[in-house]
Amino acid sequence: MTKVNDDDLDEKPLDPEMEKVRRKMVRLLAVSIGVMFIGLMAVLGAIVYKFTQRDAAPAAGDLVAGSSMTVPSDAPLEAVAALPAGFVIESVTLDGARVGFFGRAADGSMRLIIHDVSLGRAVADVVVINR
């Protein structure tokens, strides 16, 4: 059998330069573990926050997007948009509870009339001119 030398079993001290490198590596390892731990806690916190919050999608009978009016779940909402006499609608747009009617008035001017369904009235009458 081979004889084991006692000098091979004992760890010899590192020279000062290698000791500095070893300390830097240990410090880098500690910082890396700390950053990974903080990142993991942030992700877990975000997951817990997401699951404890109420769903963002409105259910039937909830609010219409961007307004404070409730929609009845058993019947459709009914409203009347009073447009000026002779107004010819060219296009209609919808944004939450606001409806925009673009067209020509009886005098031929181009207009944008915005009707708010939650208020039940026109909130803007914009005359459009080309320059």
FITOR-904464 format. One record per residue (C-alpha): residue number from 1; residue in three letters; x, y, z. Coordinates in Angstrom, 3 decimals. Example, Ala and Ser with C-alpha at 12.3 -4.5 7.8 and 13.67 -1.06 7.14 Angstrom:
! residues 2
{1, "ala", {12.300, -4.500, 7.800}}
{2, "ser", {13.670, -1.060, 7.140}}
//
This chain:
! residues 131
{1, "met", {0.000, 0.000, 0.000}}
{2, "thr", {1.013, 3.528, -0.404}}
{3, "lys", {2.030, 5.499, 2.560}}
{4, "val", {0.113, 8.771, 3.079}}
{5, "asn", {2.297, 11.666, 3.951}}
{6, "asp", {1.072, 13.879, 6.833}}
{7, "asp", {2.253, 16.980, 4.986}}
{8, "asp", {-0.242, 16.307, 2.192}}
{9, "leu", {-3.185, 16.186, 4.628}}
{10, "asp", {-2.520, 19.499, 6.345}}
{11, "glu", {-3.711, 22.588, 4.535}}
{12, "lys", {-0.963, 25.018, 3.935}}
{13, "pro", {-1.705, 28.726, 4.390}}
{14, "leu", {-2.240, 30.685, 1.208}}
{15, "asp", {0.099, 33.404, 0.197}}
{16, "pro", {-1.270, 36.952, 0.860}}
{17, "glu", {-2.301, 37.615, -2.755}}
{18, "met", {-4.375, 34.437, -2.992}}
{19, "glu", {-5.937, 35.189, 0.393}}
{20, "lys", {-7.120, 38.590, -0.956}}
{21, "val", {-8.635, 36.886, -3.997}}
{22, "arg", {-10.378, 34.312, -1.778}}
{23, "arg", {-11.865, 37.072, 0.430}}
{24, "lys", {-13.122, 38.958, -2.642}}
{25, "met", {-14.744, 35.776, -3.956}}
{26, "val", {-16.474, 35.126, -0.618}}
{27, "arg", {-17.715, 38.733, -0.500}}
{28, "leu", {-19.007, 38.475, -4.092}}
{29, "leu", {-20.789, 35.239, -3.218}}
{30, "ala", {-22.469, 36.869, -0.201}}
{31, "val", {-23.589, 39.890, -2.246}}
{32, "ser", {-24.916, 37.659, -5.040}}
{33, "ile", {-26.892, 35.526, -2.593}}
{34, "gly", {-28.334, 38.693, -1.013}}
{35, "val", {-29.430, 40.117, -4.370}}
{36, "met", {-31.024, 36.820, -5.387}}
{37, "phe", {-32.866, 36.616, -2.049}}
{38, "ile", {-34.220, 40.164, -2.400}}
{39, "gly", {-35.336, 39.412, -5.974}}
{40, "leu", {-37.073, 36.218, -4.887}}
{41, "met", {-38.886, 38.057, -2.082}}
{42, "ala", {-40.009, 40.761, -4.549}}
{43, "val", {-41.418, 38.164, -6.948}}
{44, "leu", {-43.202, 36.291, -4.172}}
{45, "gly", {-44.572, 39.579, -2.825}}
{46, "ala", {-45.913, 40.483, -6.283}}
{47, "ile", {-47.584, 37.082, -6.610}}
{48, "val", {-49.224, 37.387, -3.192}}
{49, "tyr", {-50.333, 40.948, -4.002}}
{50, "lys", {-51.833, 39.839, -7.319}}
{51, "phe", {-53.810, 37.007, -5.746}}
{52, "thr", {-55.134, 39.127, -2.885}}
{53, "gln", {-56.443, 41.927, -5.133}}
{54, "arg", {-59.947, 42.000, -6.562}}
{55, "asp", {-60.321, 41.125, -10.237}}
{56, "ala", {-60.037, 44.136, -12.542}}
{57, "ala", {-62.682, 42.863, -14.986}}
{58, "pro", {-66.105, 44.292, -14.130}}
{59, "ala", {-68.878, 41.762, -13.663}}
{60, "ala", {-72.459, 42.229, -14.863}}
{61, "gly", {-74.052, 45.094, -12.981}}
{62, "asp", {-70.714, 46.759, -12.216}}
{63, "leu", {-69.556, 50.139, -13.408}}
{64, "val", {-69.138, 51.075, -17.039}}
{65, "ala", {-65.474, 51.805, -17.770}}
{66, "gly", {-64.565, 55.406, -16.992}}
{67, "ser", {-67.900, 56.387, -15.438}}
{68, "ser", {-69.775, 56.209, -12.172}}
{69, "met", {-72.964, 54.697, -13.522}}
{70, "thr", {-74.143, 51.167, -12.903}}
{71, "val", {-75.560, 49.026, -15.656}}
{72, "pro", {-78.633, 46.989, -14.760}}
{73, "ser", {-78.053, 43.280, -15.253}}
{74, "asp", {-81.684, 42.462, -16.173}}
{75, "ala", {-82.318, 45.073, -18.906}}
{76, "pro", {-80.289, 47.185, -21.313}}
{77, "leu", {-79.547, 50.782, -20.481}}
{78, "glu", {-81.743, 53.259, -22.352}}
{79, "ala", {-80.778, 56.840, -23.140}}
{80, "val", {-81.709, 59.563, -25.628}}
{81, "ala", {-79.046, 61.695, -27.317}}
{82, "ala", {-80.690, 64.913, -28.470}}
{83, "leu", {-78.826, 66.093, -31.571}}
{84, "pro", {-79.559, 69.411, -33.310}}
{85, "ala", {-82.238, 69.430, -35.989}}
{86, "gly", {-80.826, 68.664, -39.442}}
{87, "phe", {-77.629, 67.083, -38.039}}
{88, "val", {-76.378, 64.314, -40.366}}
{89, "ile", {-74.246, 61.664, -38.612}}
{90, "glu", {-71.143, 60.545, -40.519}}
{91, "ser", {-69.488, 58.447, -37.798}}
{92, "val", {-69.973, 57.411, -34.185}}
{93, "thr", {-67.302, 56.564, -31.581}}
{94, "leu", {-67.585, 55.191, -28.053}}
{95, "asp", {-65.278, 55.793, -25.093}}
{96, "gly", {-66.577, 54.323, -21.844}}
{97, "ala", {-69.868, 56.108, -21.155}}
{98, "arg", {-69.253, 58.819, -23.764}}
{99, "val", {-70.502, 58.645, -27.325}}
{100, "gly", {-69.079, 60.935, -30.008}}
{101, "phe", {-71.227, 61.838, -33.009}}
{102, "phe", {-69.313, 63.334, -35.938}}
{103, "gly", {-71.251, 64.849, -38.796}}
{104, "arg", {-72.633, 67.943, -40.485}}
{105, "ala", {-75.068, 70.422, -38.992}}
{106, "ala", {-77.988, 71.908, -40.950}}
{107, "asp", {-75.847, 74.950, -41.857}}
{108, "gly", {-73.167, 72.661, -43.390}}
{109, "ser", {-70.553, 73.068, -40.644}}
{110, "met", {-68.705, 69.965, -39.491}}
{111, "arg", {-69.304, 69.157, -35.824}}
{112, "leu", {-68.368, 66.705, -33.117}}
{113, "ile", {-71.032, 66.294, -30.449}}
{114, "ile", {-70.042, 64.294, -27.360}}
{115, "his", {-72.893, 62.797, -25.349}}
{116, "asp", {-72.269, 61.390, -21.853}}
{117, "val", {-74.651, 58.500, -21.146}}
{118, "ser", {-74.056, 58.626, -17.376}}
{119, "leu", {-75.097, 62.309, -17.283}}
{120, "gly", {-77.804, 61.916, -19.916}}
{121, "arg", {-76.789, 65.028, -21.858}}
{122, "ala", {-74.356, 66.408, -24.396}}
{123, "val", {-71.104, 67.511, -22.730}}
{124, "ala", {-69.394, 69.052, -25.766}}
{125, "asp", {-70.338, 70.551, -29.133}}
{126, "val", {-67.170, 71.142, -31.160}}
{127, "val", {-67.239, 72.958, -34.493}}
{128, "val", {-64.553, 71.542, -36.805}}
{129, "ile", {-62.958, 73.886, -39.328}}
{130, "asn", {-60.208, 73.268, -41.895}}
{131, "arg", {-57.448, 75.856, -42.178}}
//
